[in-house]
Amino acid sequence: MGVAYRVSGVGVSRRSGWTRRGLVSAVVAAVCTAIAWQGEALARGVAVRHPTPDTPRPDFAPRLAIARLQYDGGGDWYANPSSIPNLLAAIAERTTLDVDRTEGRVTLMDDRLWDYPFLHVTGHGNIHLSDEEVVRLREYLARGGFLHVSDNYGLDESFRREIARVFPDRPLVDVPLSHPIYHLVYEFPRGVPKIHEHDGKPARGLGIFIGDRLAVFYDYQSDLGNGWEDVGTYNDPPQLHEAALRMGVNLFVYAVTSRPTP
C-alpha cells in the first residue's frame, strides 16, 4: 500500500554504524516533523494549546512523545515500566528527532490525548472501553494519531473485542512485509521480530489501515514491550532487546512522519 509522507526521511546517527535514511537533512527532518504534526492537528480541529500572557508557559503540543494508555477493565496497563523510557532513549540516540524522553500517561478522555502522536497499550488482562472512549479513540486515529498495542500475553481476546467496536468495518489484517514500518530505518524483511515466547506461535504484525495509512499496529505473539525492558528483566538474550528497540524506532518514525491520505 502507498503511504503519503509529510517528511521524506529522518536523520539516523552514524555513531554505531547505523545507515542514513531519507532525503532531507537531520535538522530539517526533526523540525518539519513537529510542524507537520501540529499543522495536521490544527487543520483537523485538534485543540493545540499555546501560552498566552496570562498563563504559564506549558510544553508546546503536540510534541514528539509517547504516551501509555491507561484503560479500565482490570488489566495492568502499567506493565513493563522500563519499556517506554528505553525506547524513547533509543529514538533520541539513534535519530535526530527531538523526542521527549518522558513517558506520558493518558486516558482516552484526557484533554492531553491530543498532545501525543503515538499511543502505546500493553498489559496482561482485560481491556474495556466505554462508548465515549470508543468514539474518542476512533476520532484520535482518524485525525492522524497512531496506536501501538503489544501482546503481553492475556491481552489478545479483549483487545480484539474492543478494537472491533472502534472499527467494526475495518478488520485487523497482516501488515504487508513491503510496508515502510519494516524498512524505514532498520530492515525487517521477515516482519515483526519474535521477542518473547508465550505458546509457540509465530509473531505477526497486524494492523488497521485508514486509507493508505497504518493507524493501528498490533504486535501479536511478539511482545515488543517486553523486549524494550531493561536487559536482564527477562531471560531473553540482548540481541532480542536490540531487535525490539529497532522495531520500535521504525514504528515511532512512521507514526510521526505519516499522515492520512487526503
C-alpha positions in Angstrom: 0.0 0.0 0.0 1.2 3.5 -0.7 1.8 5.9 2.2 1.7 9.7 2.0 4.6 11.3 3.9 4.9 14.8 5.1 8.6 14.3 5.9 10.6 12.3 3.4 13.2 11.0 5.9 14.8 11.1 9.3 18.5 11.5 10.0 20.0 8.5 11.7 23.1 8.5 13.8 26.3 7.1 12.4 27.9 6.7 15.8 27.2 3.0 15.9 27.3 2.3 12.2 23.6 2.8 11.5 22.7 3.8 7.9 21.2 7.1 6.9 17.7 7.1 5.6 15.8 9.9 3.9 16.3 12.8 1.6 16.3 15.7 4.0 18.9 16.8 6.5 18.6 15.6 10.1 17.8 19.0 11.5 15.1 19.8 8.9 13.6 16.4 9.4 13.1 17.0 13.1 11.7 20.5 12.7 9.4 19.6 9.8 8.1 16.6 11.6 7.0 18.6 14.6 5.5 21.3 12.4 3.7 18.8 10.2 2.1 17.0 13.2 1.0 20.3 14.7 -0.3 21.6 11.4 -2.3 18.5 10.9 -3.8 18.9 14.3 -4.8 22.5 13.6 -6.2 21.7 10.2 -8.4 18.9 11.5 -9.7 20.7 14.6 -7.5 19.2 17.3 -7.0 21.6 20.2 -3.5 22.8 20.3 -2.6 24.8 23.4 -0.4 27.9 23.2 0.8 30.1 26.0 -0.8 33.5 26.5 0.4 36.4 28.6 -2.0 35.3 31.4 -1.0 31.6 31.6 2.2 29.7 32.5 4.3 28.6 29.6 3.4 24.9 29.1 5.0 22.4 26.8 4.1 23.1 23.2 1.7 20.5 21.9 1.5 18.1 20.2 5.1 17.1 20.8 7.3 14.2 19.7 6.4 11.9 22.5 4.9 8.5 23.5 2.0 8.1 25.9 1.0 4.9 27.7 -2.8 4.5 27.6 -4.5 4.0 30.9 -7.6 1.9 30.4 -10.3 0.3 32.5 -11.3 -3.4 32.7 -8.8 -4.7 35.2 -5.7 -5.2 33.0 -2.3 -4.0 34.1 -1.9 -1.1 31.7 1.2 -0.1 33.7 3.1 -3.3 32.8 6.7 -3.2 31.5 7.7 0.1 33.4 11.1 0.5 31.8 10.0 -0.2 28.2 8.9 3.2 27.0 11.8 5.1 28.6 14.2 2.7 27.0 12.5 3.1 23.6 12.5 6.9 23.9 16.2 6.9 24.8 16.9 4.8 21.7 14.9 7.1 19.4 16.8 10.1 20.9 20.2 8.5 20.5 19.7 6.9 17.1 17.8 9.6 15.2 17.8 13.4 15.2 14.1 13.7 16.2 13.8 16.0 19.2 11.8 13.4 21.2 10.6 14.0 24.7 12.2 11.3 26.8 9.5 11.4 29.5 6.8 8.8 29.2 3.3 10.3 29.1 0.3 8.6 30.7 -3.2 9.5 29.5 -6.8 8.2 29.4 -8.8 8.4 26.2 -10.9 11.2 27.7 -7.9 13.2 28.9 -7.5 16.5 27.0 -3.8 15.7 26.9 -4.5 12.9 24.5 -4.1 15.3 21.6 -0.5 16.1 22.7 0.7 12.7 21.7 1.1 11.3 18.2 1.9 7.8 19.5 -0.2 5.8 22.0 1.1 2.5 23.5 -1.1 -0.1 25.0 0.1 -3.2 26.9 -1.0 -5.4 29.8 -1.9 -9.0 30.7 -5.6 -8.8 31.4 -8.9 -7.3 30.3 -9.3 -4.0 28.4 -12.7 -2.3 28.4 -13.6 0.9 26.7 -16.7 2.9 27.4 -18.9 4.0 24.5 -17.4 7.5 24.8 -13.9 6.1 24.7 -14.7 4.1 21.6 -15.7 7.3 19.8 -12.7 9.2 21.2 -10.2 6.6 20.0 -11.8 6.4 16.6 -11.5 10.2 16.3 -7.9 10.2 17.6 -6.9 7.7 14.9 -8.9 9.3 12.1 -7.1 12.6 12.9 -3.7 11.2 12.4 -2.9 9.5 15.7 -1.1 6.1 15.9 -1.9 3.3 18.2 0.6 0.6 19.0 -0.6 -2.5 21.0 1.9 -5.0 22.3 0.5 -8.5 23.0 1.7 -9.0 26.6 0.0 -12.5 26.9 -3.6 -12.3 28.1 -4.4 -9.1 26.2 -5.4 -10.6 22.9 -9.1 -11.5 23.4 -10.2 -8.2 25.0 -8.2 -6.1 22.6 -9.7 -7.7 19.5 -13.1 -7.3 21.0 -12.6 -3.6 21.8 -10.9 -2.6 18.6 -13.8 -4.2 16.7 -16.1 -1.8 18.5 -13.8 1.1 17.4 -13.7 0.0 13.8 -16.5 -2.5 13.1 -15.9 -2.2 9.3 -12.0 -2.4 9.4 -10.7 -5.8 10.5 -7.2 -6.4 11.7 -5.0 -7.6 8.8 -1.5 -8.8 8.4 0.7 -5.7 7.5 2.5 -6.5 4.2 6.2 -7.1 4.5 6.8 -4.4 2.0 5.3 -1.8 4.3 7.5 1.1 5.5 7.3 0.1 9.2 9.6 -2.8 8.3 12.1 -0.7 6.3 12.1 3.0 7.4 15.2 3.0 9.5 16.0 -0.7 10.1 15.3 -3.6 7.8 12.9 -6.3 9.0 12.4 -8.4 5.8 10.6 -11.1 7.7 8.3 -8.7 9.6 7.9 -8.1 13.3 10.6 -10.0 15.3 9.7 -12.7 17.8 10.9 -11.4 21.1 9.3 -13.3 24.0 8.0 -16.8 23.8 4.5 -17.5 25.0 3.0 -20.6 23.5 5.0 -21.4 20.4 3.0 -19.3 17.9 4.8 -17.2 15.3 5.0 -13.4 15.7 2.6 -11.5 13.5 2.3 -7.8 12.7 -1.4 -7.0 12.4 -2.8 -3.6 11.6 -5.8 -1.4 10.7 -5.5 1.0 7.8 -7.3 4.2 7.3 -7.0 4.9 3.6 -3.3 4.1 2.9 -2.1 5.0 6.3 -1.4 2.4 9.0 -3.2 3.7 12.1 -3.1 0.7 14.4 -0.2 -1.7 14.8 -0.6 -4.9 16.9 2.4 -7.0 17.5 0.8 -10.4 18.2 2.9 -13.1 19.8 5.9 -10.8 19.6 5.8 -8.8 22.8 7.9 -5.8 21.8 7.1 -4.2 25.1 8.9 -7.0 27.0 11.8 -6.5 24.6 12.1 -2.8 25.3 12.5 -3.5 29.0 15.9 -3.4 30.7 18.2 -6.2 29.7 18.0 -8.9 32.3 14.4 -8.3 33.2 13.6 -11.5 31.4 15.7 -14.4 30.1 15.6 -13.1 26.6 19.1 -12.5 25.1 20.4 -9.0 24.5 20.1 -9.3 20.7 16.3 -9.6 21.1 16.3 -6.5 23.2 18.1 -4.8 20.3 15.7 -6.1 17.7 12.8 -4.9 19.7 14.3 -1.4 20.1 15.0 -1.3 16.3 11.4 -2.2 15.5 10.2 0.4 18.0 12.3 3.1 16.3 10.7 2.2 13.0 7.2 2.4 14.4 7.8 5.8 16.0 9.4 7.3 12.9 6.5 6.0 10.8 3.9 7.4 13.3 5.3 10.9 13.3 6.0 11.1 9.6 2.9 9.5 8.1 -0.3 11.4 7.5 -3.8 10.3 6.3 -4.1 10.3 2.5 -6.4 13.2 1.5 
